[in-house]
């Protein structure tokens, strides 16, 4: 998508859209490629996948620990 296409559904300026896109680009969540006078924006989902996997690993560990705590509390109540 172009920056102009991304802006269409929003009631904010092109400058504001560009600022948000720069944040996403710094976070490596999008890639920007210049085509003529416009920039083509593409989603780069790999950092999101890595973040999701990181959270999933901790989620499993926390669930296991909370299950142990729950059993302990049930036995000692």
Secondary structure, DSSP 8 states (H G I E B T S, - for coil): -BHHHHHTTSSS-HHHHHHHHHHHHHTTSEEEEEETTEEEEEE-THHHHHHHHHHHHHHHHHHHHHHHHHHHHHHT-
